[in-house]
Amino acid sequence: MEKFTSKQLSQESARALLGAFIADGIASKRYTVFPGFCDVHVHFREPGFSYKETMDTGSRASARGGYTAVCTMPNLNPVPDSVENLERQLALIRQNACIDVRPFGAITVSEKGETLSDMDGMAGSVAGFSDDGKGVQDEDMMRAAMENAKRLHKVISAHCEDNALLFGGYIHAGEYAKEHNHKGILSESEWGPIARDLKMVEEIGCAYHVCHISTKESVELIRKAKARGVNVTCETAPHYLIMNDSHLQEDGRFKMNPPLRSEEDRLALVEGLLDGTIDMIATDHAPHSAEEKGKGLAGSAFGIVGIETAFSVMYTHFVKPGMISMDKLMDLLVYAPRRRFDLPLDENDYTVWDPNAEYTVDPSQFISKGRATPFEGCKLFGKCIATVYHGSVVYLDPNFR
């Protein structure tokens, strides 16, 4: 736990400073203490892709964002599809993570969609099951996975994407794609699999969670399913709530999957957030190397980083204007994800913020190895001063004295 600050304070010194700091800050009403945030959709890239991110850099970046618990996705090498492969990731977590990191096990072997993974063997060590990065194309395969997940009391966290409707697309099939001669991704490639899966969930009764929804149809399908009592939750990410495809630039930092959609889609997502259809905020923090993200919209890898800016984005755009309360934001960032994925909140897990501090997003200052963010250069409010996990200071603002 010596990595929380570049000034390398000891834990004893850090705790003493933080204790006095919190007391003074709260008394002056300048600082606010929140319970540790929880993100159920991140990519820390280990094992297999440590040049993009590591358990160390990913967990420390999370701590800087106020997070004390995260769930990592299984598109790794090797894919955690067996006890043996999962153990390689768990060993890295035990050795290098400074917060609570819970992996997802894969739904299918190597995420190829052909054979179910060892769900029984992994169940006791995973947050749930997902083939994130790829949709499960075969309905019978997904049905079998749902039946297993129900028996094991685990959540299926679904990346919903119909490969037959992609047609080589890499941004939303909207006005920007037409005007700039880009290949578009149809909205139906997302909402079609959601519609398919919800029918099975209603029949089977398993716990089902939809990753990173981005379309108005997805919101409406989930809203109606909830009204029928279907056991479904969903997440969206800050960038889908703030931006639409008119914000696109010819830059890889605007390329993610699913893509930024239309303004109509964005407004539907906001409505879903306000009425409770959308249960939680997840970042889909997906770091890549500068080379991988430096090839424009067509050539860059899918994925952006977001765990160090998520609270500030949501606070600036939703809490400060009065669209949602701080209590609502805490449910989205803290309580709802923990409830759904059965992740405990320790009383000694908390994060200290100066909500009125304004800053400009500068990716060169990120702890994450990833630098690609569509929020680069944006002015945001809310600065993390410190994060404490199980009583240990895992992040302390290096400028604090």
Secondary structure, 3 states (H helix, E strand, C coil): CCCCCCCCCCHHHHHHHHHHHHHHHHHCCCCEEEECEEEEEECCCCCCCCCCCCHHHHHHHHHHCCEEEEEECCCCCCCCCCHHHHHHHHHHHHHHCCCEEEECECCEHHHCCCCECCHHHHHHHCCEECCCCCCCCCHHHHHHHHHHHHHHCCEEEECCCCHHHCCCCCEECCHHHHHCCCCEECCHHHHHHHHHHHHHHHHHCCEEEECCCCCHHHHHHHHHHHHCCCCEEEEECHHHHHCCHHHCCCCHHHCCCCCCCCHHHHHHHHHHHHHCCCCEECCCECCCCCCCCCCHHHHCCCCCCCCCCHHHHHHHHHHCCCCCCHHHHHHHHHHHHHHHHCCCCCCCCEEEEEEEEEEECCHHHCCCCCCCCCCCCCEEEEEEEEEEECCEEEEECCCCC
